[in-house]
């Protein structure tokens, strides 16, 4: 059984990951995860302010913030990604969510090829609400085809630089396996998901049925974003969720 940790005053538990994000979050009994998507990308600083406003309006503490989906202009270098994350976590520290470099927030951060934002910002976020007798809910953080927390990405990337059909298949198998591993921490699997998202600009049509279909990813369809993962040379990323309340906020 994969260890999960309850985040203080949050309404959720998380699967530990790396300093910039956790591997996923699951609502505690008596709580439910709710997802809010913005009608367009909101720059990071303004986005955090809107997130705080929405959470407070729901009568919840800022520590109920559980997951976010970010958009960035283009893939980062490895150092650039580190620099961005140091800026991002400052707000989490100010909100009392992140202490001693332990980050409970699940996250994806991807880069639209078409009409990218001019700066990093929020696409969506999830937080916990009080919900007695609610069904289980979880949000799994995005993962590309590289093992995290093992040093740099390049030395831990599946088939680095290989975008051939066999290369993309192996990348997809790794990411799908990681999604399944993370879901298992919350007693979840593809049969329970309410949403699954794929981020790639490569041709993966040949493996959609053979890999994703075979595993049950298409239970409620698949949202394919024509986006790149956040670090240069990564080509395939996914995230998934079991969330029963979702809404769109006009900005």
C-alpha positions, 0 to 999 in steps of 0.5 A, a space after each residue: 500500500 502506497 503511503 498517503 499523508 493527511 494535510 493539516 486543516 485541508 480535508 484531503 490526504 496526499 501522496 508525497 512527491 517532489 518539492 514542487 508538487 505531490 503525486 496526487 490528492 484524495 478527499 477525506 471522509 466528509 469532504 469532496 474535491 471540487 474543480 474550478 476551471 477559468 474561462 481563460 488562463 489567469 496569470 499566476 499572481 492574479 490567479 492565486 488571488 482568484 483562487 483565494 477569493 473562491 475558496 473563502 467564498 465557499 467558507 473554506 480555509 486557504 489550506 483547502 487548496 488541493 490541486 492546480 492545472 497551470 499553463 506556461 508559454 513554452 517548455 522550461 529548461 531544467 534550471 528554468 523549471 526550478 526557478 519557476 517552482 521557487 516562485 510558485 511555492 512562495 504563495 503556498 508557504 504564505 498560505 500555510 500549506 507548504 512547510 519544510 519543503 513538503 508540498 501537498 498540492 497536486 499539479 500539472 503545468 503544460 505548454 499550449 503550442 497554439 495560442 500560448 499564454 504570455 506568462 505562466 498562469 492558472 487554467 484550473 484548480 481543485 479544493 475541498 468542500 464539506 460534503 457529508 456522505 460524498 463519494 470518494 474523489 481524487 486528483 492525480 498530478 500530471 506526469 511525463 515520461 521521466 522519473 521524478 525526484 531522481 536528479 535531472 530529467 534528461 538522465 531519467 527520461 524514457 527514450 529521450 528524443 525518440 518520437 518514433 511510434 515505438 518511442 511514443 508507445 514506450 513513453 505512453 506505457 510509462 506514464 499510464 503505469 504512473 497514473 495507475 500507481 498514483 491512483 492506487 494510493 487512493 484505492 482508485 483505477 480507470 473505472 472510477 475516473 470522471 476525467 482523463 487528460 493527455 498533453 502531447 503535440 505528437 502523433 499518438 493515434 496508433 496507441 490510443 486504442 491499443 494502450 489507453 483503450 485497453 486500460 479503460 481510459 476512455 470510460 468518460 472520454 479523453 481530453 487531448 490538449 495540444 500542449 507540451 509537457 513543461 520541460 524541454 525534451 519531454 513529449 507525453 504527459 497525462 493526469 486524471 481525476 475523480 471529481 463530481 462537481 466541476 464548474 467554469 468561472 468567467 474571467 
